[in-house]
Amino acid sequence: MHDSPEAVVQRQLDAYNARDIDALLATYAPDARQYEHPGTLLATGAAEMRDRMAVRFREPNLHARLLQRAVMGNIVIDHEEVTRTFPEGTGTVNMVAIYEVVDGRIASASVQVSNKRLHGAAESV
């Protein structure tokens, strides 16, 4: 028996915030794909995702805060505020992620990032 799609995505979020790359990859299918919405392929499979996330996990301020979640069958849509370390300093972005969960693992994830704000900056970049 598989966990619910919502539970799988929550495990993925928890692993992201813990910067636990092995736990994060365990939530994805071996041939999973990550996209920048609507269709730009970012990574396919565990090796490419590991490379992408290893760089991200080096950021000292990395943290995703769930603002809202919607679940429709095997589709989970998260709205998050993500704190990042950008070349110009620490800041946040808003992110919407759409996850498709198949057989207890994330088969695809599509993300849209917007509203980059640097901490201490007067306006959005």
Phi and psi in degrees as GROMACS dihedral restraints (atoms count N, CA, C in turn):
[ dihedral_restraints ]
;  ai    aj    ak    al  type     phi  dphi    fc
    3     4     5     6     1   -97.4    20    10
    4     5     6     7     1   152.7    20    10
    6     7     8     9     1   -65.0    20    10
    7     8     9    10     1   160.9    20    10
    9    10    11    12     1   -66.1    20    10
   10    11    12    13     1   155.2    20    10
   12    13    14    15     1   -54.0    20    10
   13    14    15    16     1   -39.6    20    10
   15    16    17    18     1   -62.6    20    10
   16    17    18    19     1   -41.5    20    10
   18    19    20    21     1   -65.8    20    10
   19    20    21    22     1   -38.4    20    10
   21    22    23    24     1   -63.2    20    10
   22    23    24    25     1   -46.7    20    10
   24    25    26    27     1   -66.5    20    10
   25    26    27    28     1   -36.5    20    10
   27    28    29    30     1   -65.3    20    10
   28    29    30    31     1   -39.2    20    10
   30    31    32    33     1   -61.6    20    10
   31    32    33    34     1   -39.4    20    10
   33    34    35    36     1   -62.6    20    10
   34    35    36    37     1   -44.7    20    10
   36    37    38    39     1   -63.9    20    10
   37    38    39    40     1   -43.2    20    10
   39    40    41    42     1   -62.0    20    10
   40    41    42    43     1   -42.1    20    10
   42    43    44    45     1   -66.7    20    10
   43    44    45    46     1   -38.4    20    10
   45    46    47    48     1   -59.3    20    10
   46    47    48    49     1   -49.6    20    10
   48    49    50    51     1   -68.0    20    10
   49    50    51    52     1   -27.1    20    10
   51    52    53    54     1   -84.3    20    10
   52    53    54    55     1    -6.6    20    10
   54    55    56    57     1    55.7    20    10
   55    56    57    58     1    39.5    20    10
   57    58    59    60     1  -100.8    20    10
   58    59    60    61     1    92.0    20    10
   60    61    62    63     1   -63.1    20    10
   61    62    63    64     1   -36.3    20    10
   63    64    65    66     1   -68.1    20    10
   64    65    66    67     1   -42.0    20    10
   66    67    68    69     1   -65.6    20    10
   67    68    69    70     1   -38.4    20    10
   69    70    71    72     1   -63.6    20    10
   70    71    72    73     1   -49.6    20    10
   72    73    74    75     1   -64.6    20    10
   73    74    75    76     1   -27.4    20    10
   75    76    77    78     1   -65.8    20    10
   76    77    78    79     1   -18.8    20    10
   78    79    80    81     1   -85.3    20    10
   79    80    81    82     1   -10.4    20    10
   81    82    83    84     1  -102.7    20    10
   82    83    84    85     1   146.8    20    10
   84    85    86    87     1   -65.9    20    10
   85    86    87    88     1   152.3    20    10
   87    88    89    90     1   -57.5    20    10
   88    89    90    91     1   -30.3    20    10
   90    91    92    93     1  -107.8    20    10
   91    92    93    94     1    23.1    20    10
   93    94    95    96     1   -60.3    20    10
   94    95    96    97     1   156.7    20    10
   96    97    98    99     1  -126.0    20    10
   97    98    99   100     1   142.7    20    10
   99   100   101   102     1  -115.8    20    10
  100   101   102   103     1   134.9    20    10
  102   103   104   105     1  -126.6    20    10
  103   104   105   106     1   151.8    20    10
  105   106   107   108     1   -92.0    20    10
  106   107   108   109     1   122.8    20    10
  108   109   110   111     1   -57.6    20    10
  109   110   111   112     1   135.6    20    10
  111   112   113   114     1   -94.5    20    10
  112   113   114   115     1   -20.4    20    10
  114   115   116   117     1  -159.0    20    10
  115   116   117   118     1    18.9    20    10
  117   118   119   120     1   -83.2    20    10
  118   119   120   121     1   114.6    20    10
  120   121   122   123     1   -71.0    20    10
  121   122   123   124     1   125.7    20    10
  123   124   125   126     1  -100.8    20    10
  124   125   126   127     1   -38.4    20    10
  126   127   128   129     1  -160.4    20    10
  127   128   129   130     1   146.7    20    10
  129   130   131   132     1  -129.2    20    10
  130   131   132   133     1   125.6    20    10
  132   133   134   135     1    81.0    20    10
  133   134   135   136     1   166.0    20    10
  135   136   137   138     1   -62.1    20    10
  136   137   138   139     1   -40.6    20    10
  138   139   140   141     1   -63.5    20    10
  139   140   141   142     1   -46.3    20    10
  141   142   143   144     1   -66.9    20    10
  142   143   144   145     1   -40.1    20    10
  144   145   146   147     1   -65.7    20    10
  145   146   147   148     1   -39.5    20    10
  147   148   149   150     1   -59.4    20    10
  148   149   150   151     1   -46.3    20    10
  150   151   152   153     1   -60.3    20    10
  151   152   153   154     1   -44.8    20    10
  153   154   155   156     1   -63.1    20    10
  154   155   156   157     1   -46.2    20    10
  156   157   158   159     1   -76.0    20    10
  157   158   159   160     1   -29.1    20    10
  159   160   161   162     1   -59.1    20    10
  160   161   162   163     1   -40.8    20    10
  162   163   164   165     1   -65.1    20    10
  163   164   165   166     1   -47.0    20    10
  165   166   167   168     1   -62.8    20    10
  166   167   168   169     1   -39.8    20    10
  168   169   170   171     1   -69.9    20    10
  169   170   171   172     1   -11.1    20    10
  171   172   173   174     1   -78.0    20    10
  172   173   174   175     1   -12.7    20    10
  174   175   176   177     1   -70.1    20    10
  175   176   177   178     1   124.7    20    10
  177   178   179   180     1   -68.2    20    10
  178   179   180   181     1   -23.3    20    10
  180   181   182   183     1  -105.7    20    10
  181   182   183   184     1    10.0    20    10
  183   184   185   186     1   -61.1    20    10
  184   185   186   187     1   125.9    20    10
  186   187   188   189     1  -165.3    20    10
  187   188   189   190     1   134.0    20    10
  189   190   191   192     1  -109.5    20    10
  190   191   192   193     1   128.2    20    10
  192   193   194   195     1  -111.9    20    10
  193   194   195   196     1   118.9    20    10
  195   196   197   198     1   -70.5    20    10
  196   197   198   199     1   124.2    20    10
  198   199   200   201     1   -98.7    20    10
  199   200   201   202     1   -36.9    20    10
  201   202   203   204     1  -160.5    20    10
  202   203   204   205     1   146.4    20    10
  204   205   206   207     1  -137.1    20    10
  205   206   207   208     1   136.9    20    10
  207   208   209   210     1  -124.4    20    10
  208   209   210   211     1   139.0    20    10
  210   211   212   213     1  -124.3    20    10
  211   212   213   214     1   126.6    20    10
  213   214   215   216     1  -132.0    20    10
  214   215   216   217     1    94.5    20    10
  216   217   218   219     1    64.0    20    10
  217   218   219   220     1  -120.5    20    10
  219   220   221   222     1   -95.2    20    10
  220   221   222   223     1    10.5    20    10
  222   223   224   225     1  -105.3    20    10
  223   224   225   226     1   129.2    20    10
  225   226   227   228     1  -122.3    20    10
  226   227   228   229     1   128.3    20    10
  228   229   230   231     1  -117.7    20    10
  229   230   231   232     1   119.2    20    10
  231   232   233   234     1  -110.6    20    10
  232   233   234   235     1   139.4    20    10
  234   235   236   237     1  -112.0    20    10
  235   236   237   238     1   120.8    20    10
  237   238   239   240     1  -129.2    20    10
  238   239   240   241     1   156.2    20    10
  240   241   242   243     1  -110.4    20    10
  241   242   243   244     1   122.0    20    10
  243   244   245   246     1  -113.6    20    10
  244   245   246   247     1   124.2    20    10
  246   247   248   249     1   -87.8    20    10
  247   248   249   250     1   130.7    20    10
  249   250   251   252     1  -132.8    20    10
  250   251   252   253     1   165.0    20    10
  252   253   254   255     1  -110.6    20    10
  253   254   255   256     1   104.7    20    10
  255   256   257   258     1   -91.5    20    10
  256   257   258   259     1   163.8    20    10
  258   259   260   261     1   -55.3    20    10
  259   260   261   262     1   -32.0    20    10
  261   262   263   264     1   -91.2    20    10
  262   263   264   265     1     1.0    20    10
  264   265   266   267     1   134.0    20    10
  265   266   267   268     1  -179.3    20    10
  267   268   269   270     1   -74.9    20    10
  268   269   270   271     1   141.4    20    10
  270   271   272   273     1  -164.1    20    10
  271   272   273   274     1  -171.9    20    10
  273   274   275   276     1  -131.3    20    10
  274   275   276   277     1   157.3    20    10
  276   277   278   279     1  -134.0    20    10
  277   278   279   280     1   155.3    20    10
  279   280   281   282     1   -92.8    20    10
  280   281   282   283     1   143.1    20    10
  282   283   284   285     1  -139.4    20    10
  283   284   285   286     1   136.8    20    10
  285   286   287   288     1  -113.9    20    10
  286   287   288   289     1   127.7    20    10
  288   289   290   291     1  -122.9    20    10
  289   290   291   292     1   133.2    20    10
  291   292   293   294     1  -114.7    20    10
  292   293   294   295     1   115.9    20    10
  294   295   296   297     1  -108.4    20    10
  295   296   297   298     1   136.2    20    10
  297   298   299   300     1  -109.1    20    10
  298   299   300   301     1   120.1    20    10
  300   301   302   303     1  -107.3    20    10
  301   302   303   304     1   125.0    20    10
  303   304   305   306     1  -129.1    20    10
  304   305   306   307     1   128.2    20    10
  306   307   308   309     1    52.5    20    10
  307   308   309   310     1    40.6    20    10
  309   310   311   312     1    79.8    20    10
  310   311   312   313     1    10.6    20    10
  312   313   314   315     1  -139.4    20    10
  313   314   315   316     1   154.5    20    10
  315   316   317   318     1   -74.5    20    10
  316   317   318   319     1   119.9    20    10
  318   319   320   321     1   -89.9    20    10
  319   320   321   322     1   -33.4    20    10
  321   322   323   324     1  -153.3    20    10
  322   323   324   325     1   150.8    20    10
  324   325   326   327     1  -137.5    20    10
  325   326   327   328     1   131.7    20    10
  327   328   329   330     1  -124.3    20    10
  328   329   330   331     1   126.1    20    10
  330   331   332   333     1  -121.4    20    10
  331   332   333   334     1   146.6    20    10
  333   334   335   336     1  -127.3    20    10
  334   335   336   337     1   124.2    20    10
  336   337   338   339     1  -113.1    20    10
  337   338   339   340     1   138.3    20    10
  339   340   341   342     1  -154.1    20    10
  340   341   342   343     1   175.0    20    10
  342   343   344   345     1    58.7    20    10
  343   344   345   346     1    51.2    20    10
  345   346   347   348     1   -64.7    20    10
  346   347   348   349     1   127.6    20    10
  348   349   350   351     1  -131.3    20    10
  349   350   351   352     1   123.9    20    10
  351   352   353   354     1   -85.4    20    10
  352   353   354   355     1   138.8    20    10
  354   355   356   357     1   -64.5    20    10
  355   356   357   358     1   131.1    20    10
  357   358   359   360     1    87.2    20    10
  358   359   360   361     1    -8.3    20    10
  360   361   362   363     1   -84.4    20    10
  361   362   363   364     1   145.8    20    10
  363   364   365   366     1   -75.8    20    10
  364   365   366   367     1   -27.2    20    10
  366   367   368   369     1  -143.1    20    10
  367   368   369   370     1   166.1    20    10
  369   370   371   372     1   -68.4    20    10
  370   371   372   373     1   152.2    20    10
